[in-house]
Amino acid sequence: MKGGFIERMYKNLEAELTRNGLTQNDLCKLLNLNKSTISNKMNGIRDFKLIECKKIAIWLNSTIDYLFEIKNN
């Protein structure tokens, strides 16, 4: 945590969603999950399943390594 706030996970995934004009709601539809589950996964509270990562990477024409890269500071 930095400054009392949970640091955002998966910045590359968020950037690609934005770049493609997509939202977390679109991600909900793709993965058939509710908004709170997606929010928890995006914030690192819950883990994405491998199959979910694969679906997202294909959907965004990207790679799992890039989308789910976590940089340790």
C-alpha positions as CSV (number, residue, x, y, z in Angstrom):
1,M,0.0,0.0,0.0
2,K,1.2,3.5,-0.8
3,G,-0.2,6.5,1.1
4,G,-3.1,4.5,2.5
5,F,-4.4,3.4,-0.9
6,I,-4.2,0.0,-2.5
7,E,-2.0,0.3,-5.5
8,R,-3.8,-0.6,-8.8
9,M,-2.8,-4.0,-10.2
10,Y,-2.6,-4.9,-13.8
11,K,-1.9,-1.4,-15.2
12,N,-1.3,-2.8,-18.7
13,L,-4.7,-4.5,-18.7
14,E,-6.3,-1.3,-17.7
15,A,-4.4,0.6,-20.4
16,E,-5.4,-1.9,-23.1
17,L,-9.1,-1.7,-22.1
18,T,-8.9,2.1,-22.3
19,R,-7.0,2.0,-25.6
20,N,-9.7,-0.2,-27.1
21,G,-12.6,1.9,-25.7
22,L,-13.6,-0.9,-23.4
23,T,-14.7,-0.9,-19.7
24,Q,-14.8,-3.3,-16.8
25,N,-18.4,-3.9,-17.7
26,D,-17.3,-5.3,-21.1
27,L,-14.9,-7.5,-19.2
28,C,-17.8,-8.7,-17.0
29,K,-19.7,-9.7,-20.1
30,L,-16.7,-11.5,-21.6
31,L,-16.0,-13.5,-18.5
32,N,-19.6,-13.8,-17.3
33,L,-18.7,-12.4,-13.9
34,N,-20.3,-9.6,-11.9
35,K,-18.8,-6.2,-11.4
36,S,-17.7,-6.6,-7.9
37,T,-15.8,-9.8,-8.8
38,I,-14.0,-8.0,-11.7
39,S,-13.2,-5.1,-9.4
40,N,-11.7,-7.5,-6.9
41,K,-9.6,-9.2,-9.5
42,M,-8.5,-5.9,-11.0
43,N,-7.4,-4.7,-7.6
44,G,-5.5,-7.9,-6.7
45,I,-8.0,-9.0,-4.0
46,R,-8.9,-12.1,-6.0
47,D,-6.8,-13.9,-8.7
48,F,-7.7,-14.2,-12.3
49,K,-8.0,-17.8,-13.4
50,L,-5.7,-18.9,-16.2
51,I,-8.6,-19.5,-18.6
52,E,-9.8,-15.9,-17.9
53,C,-6.4,-14.6,-18.6
54,K,-6.3,-16.5,-21.9
55,K,-9.8,-15.2,-22.9
56,I,-8.8,-11.6,-22.2
57,A,-5.5,-11.8,-24.0
58,I,-7.2,-13.3,-27.1
59,W,-10.0,-10.7,-26.9
60,L,-7.5,-7.8,-26.7
61,N,-5.1,-9.4,-29.2
62,S,-2.3,-9.3,-26.7
63,T,-0.3,-11.6,-24.4
64,I,-0.9,-12.8,-20.9
65,D,2.6,-11.8,-20.0
66,Y,2.1,-8.2,-21.0
67,L,-1.5,-7.8,-19.7
68,F,-0.8,-9.3,-16.3
69,E,2.7,-8.0,-15.7
70,I,3.2,-6.9,-12.1
71,K,6.1,-4.6,-11.4
72,N,7.6,-4.7,-7.9
73,N,8.8,-1.4,-6.7
